[in-house]
Amino acid sequence: MLTEQQQTQWDTFGFVTFKDLFTQDEVCTIRQEFEAGLAEEQTYYPDGELPWHFTGLAPETPFLRSLPEDPRFLEAAQQMWG
């Protein structure tokens, strides 16, 4: 749930910062999955170019794929957008 201050931040500026949202283990998992997902997407760029985007929705990224339904995000999103 957003605090009143976070809701005001959202209403005013259109973004909210969540400090300490992830544990250290989760941050490590996010980094590992990001690297794995990025490497997977780079396979579509034969010249060694970097991808223009990263979806994070590959089988190699189960934690990242789960985040849209994570209550830490879902409850805040429901509060922001109804």
BELCORDA-V490197 format. One record per backbone hydrogen bond with DSSP energy under -1.0 kcal/mol. CO is the residue of the C=O (numbers start at 1). NH is the residue of the N-H. Records with the same first field share a line. If there is no record, write none. Layout:
CO = NH + NH
This chain:
3 = 7
4 = 8
5 = 9
6 = 10
7 = 11
8 = 12
9 = 13
10 = 14
23 = 27
24 = 28
25 = 29
26 = 30
27 = 31
28 = 32
29 = 33
30 = 34
31 = 35
32 = 36
33 = 37
34 = 38
35 = 39
36 = 40
37 = 41
38 = 42
41 = 44
42 = 45
45 = 48
58 = 61
61 = 65
62 = 66
66 = 69
67 = 70
70 = 73 + 74
71 = 75
73 = 77
74 = 78
75 = 79
76 = 80
77 = 81
78 = 82
